[in-house]
Amino acid sequence: MDTVEKIVEDFASDIAMSPFSSGTRLRDMIRAIRACKTAAEERAVVRRECAAIRTAISENEPELRHRNMAKLMFIHMLGYPTHFAQMECLKLIAAAGYPEKRVGYLGLMLLLDERQEVLMLVTNSLKQDLNHPNQFIVGLALCALGNICSAEMARDLSPEVERLMRSREVNTKKKAALCSIRIVRKVPDLAENFMALAASLLKEKHHGVLISAIQLCTELCKASKDALEYLRKNCIEGLVRILRDVSNSSYAPEYDVSGIADPFLHIRVLKLMRILGQGDADCSEYMNDILAQVATKTESNKNAGNAILYECVQTIMGIEATSGLRVLAINILGRFLSNRDNNIRYVALNMLMRAIAVDVLAVQRHRTTILECVKDADASIRKRALELVFLLVNDTNVKPLTKELIDYLSIADPDFKGDLTEKLCSIVEKFSQEKLWYLDQMIKVLSLAGNHVKDDVCHALIVVLSNGSELQGYSVRSLYKALQAYGKQGSLVRVAVWCIGEYGEMLVNNVGMLDGEEPVMVTESGAVDAVEIALNRHSADATTGAMCLVALLKLSSRFPSTSERVKQIVARNKENVVLELQQRSIEFSSIIQRHQSIRSSLLERMPVLDEASYLVKRATATQATISADKLAPTVAPGGLKLPNGVAKPTSAPLADLLDLSSDGAPASTTTSTTTPNGFLQDLLGIGGVSTGTTGVPSIASTDILMDLLSIGSSPSQNGTPGQAESKPVHAVPEAIDLLGSLSSTTSVSAETKPTHLVSQDMDLLDGLSSSTSVSGLEKTVHPSITAFQSATLKITFDFKRQPGNPRETTIHATFTNLTSSTYTDFIFQAAVPKFIQLKLDPASGNTVPANGNGSVTQGLNVTNNQQGQKPLAMRIRMSYKVNGEDRLEQGQVSNFPSGL
């Protein structure tokens, strides 16, 4: 018994003292660290261990070196510094035995990287180990070199790696090929040394060597064009043979994955084929047969098979494959869409988006399945499928696709409605060929998801409604019915209220009935009820509330019998907490009570909005900056395609014309650009005044919507120039009636005194009649000029100026056609230097008769902020159509009368 106990004790002692045994010290340290309850305790344990290791290093104890290195690697993985033991790695690598070298190389790869200067000292040891007779030590050196090789080490040791790639040992060849990948990445110039070796390795039978060789070939193709051409000539046959052999091979347990023979080798070969066949018709033709075989024979009921099929599809789409092979690949993706695995469906949708550029007709065949993916429960699949549907839409399938998406919109998740609504609006705007269909679809979208529709979409709809006189009655009736059913949708309410205010008499009298349309029985009081309900329901929204008040004011003029009721509704908002609504309520009440004589003319229907100008403005709003000396892009293809008779100019916006600054400073456009979220502010005049570079408020917007109810003048127009530049605009403490203080006996001077805070009500239009005398406003007339004349077009400018404001000039432009052909879709654009402000009024028409038999006129208001120092200067551009052909003329006006 004693003998047995002695033997066990001796064996335990041998294990504890052997420098290569597993030992217990590392396990003890791990247990101590895991037992720590706080970070401070852990740091204390690590400090003690590091101190003990430093002591062992300073005492040069070789029997503990490997054990200390193991502990240091664990400490390094915890994130603590271990730089003090880097030389220990080199000492272990320099040892003679395999166990020490294994720990040393492991520590070298873990504790050091290629940026460490210490690494230079290991090059000699690596070279010796690469020539070692023991293949396992050679494998350690190759593994370390492949992980931390620097450019200098690559140049020094590449001959040894090339020699080892010719070795008879399978593992050595495999590791040498992997190591050469690192060498090629670090020093691409060495790629030519490995081309022939990589091609020769493709003849091996061992799958590990083949995968390594294929990875090396892939890296060589990326590193060198010469290598790419070499491998195309020498490797295609070998790759096809490998793929055919592995596809037709019998069951092999060491390579089998779910019944598929070595899917990893399959995928590597297919990736390399894609690189070699891209842009090369001969290589692609050689691959077609084997790719078709892999695509048809590979089973898709296993994940490994799906991985091979997906890579095969990518290869077919990446090379110069035949059309039949591409259809086969897209059909495989179509099968993927029916898979229950969300990951497979997602990658199929991604691949189909790329396949559209190759063969859109083949993708269109799977449109139904893609539409089903839009309704999927997974959010990522829904979004990707929606993007794919958007790419599939064209003029032939837009109506059925839009119907499917709108039907789904009513049941879509709230978090998905925003994306779906945005895509729907883009589709309807981009592909609509009929105004009626466009209006129907937009009203449906507004009804189902009006809270998700952006302001610029509503603005575009209002522009279309303004231009479509034959559909205004139908539109206001449709919007009224939608408002009754979906009154909580904010964007729908705004568009409907605007239409009711503009075309309320069409709603009540059923004007403009279309064939098959059912009449809507709405009384005058019913129209007011609809707007009142919208006002009460959306009272917290200042924009909607302001639009409702404007609509009520217009209805009071169109329906005189409702005037008293409208007055009461408007008066209720005089104490509204929203200042904008309070101010409008006070002004509108004054109009209803005191200004009956001018109310009808004041509240006339808005003029037709210029759709072409809006499209240009909308396109420029998406640009962050516009260079003054560079033409801006043309209108994006997402614009409306409605045949409304208004040209959509392909020319750049007004900013193109601004290279007029005489002092060489970069010119800046004076046209105010409205962001997509701010078009309703344009409709109602809500928002601050933009200030130009001279400190004078800008009045240069060419959008006529800005003129709605802007009855008064800006401070720069009413006061003297000095006052406009120096006096800040202050808030008025009490309600001011801006429409009331002009009586019939009031004489207004152009040079007014400085305006101070007003503490009592005043009405600027009170008592204003046709007999009102307004002194000091007689205009100074300057001689007219011929601003532009060519063989086809003549433009004359007539000038008028107010004596009290010498900076401001009104220009009356007349456009005359000098040819025998009528000009249609005529558009005039102008631009001025930065010290001039410009406002363009709407033109009298867009058709210029032939042979001078009539003309088109347009007003321009110009403010020269450096009047007397710099003369007026202007660059003009005219676009029009002659027999359907676009024409463009431009020039510079520099012969303005002196003093302007």
Helices and strands as residue ranges (DSSP letters): H 2-17, H 25-34, H 39-58, G 62-64, H 65-77, G 83-85, H 86-93, H 98-111, G 117-122, H 123-130, H 135-148, H 151-164, H 170-186, G 188-190, H 191-201, H 207-223, H 225-234, H 236-248, E 256-257, E 260-261, H 263-277, H 281-297, H 303-318, H 323-337, H 342-355, H 360-364, H 367-374, H 379-392, H 398-409, H 414-431, H 435-449, G 450-452, H 455-467, G 469-471, H 472-485, H 490-509, H 524-537, H 542-558, G 560-562, H 563-571, H 579-594, H 596-602, H 611-621, G 654-657, G 676-678, H 679-684, G 704-707, H 715-718, H 721-726, E 780-789, E 793-801, E 808-817, E 824-831, E 836-840, G 850-852, E 855-864, E 874-882, E 885-893
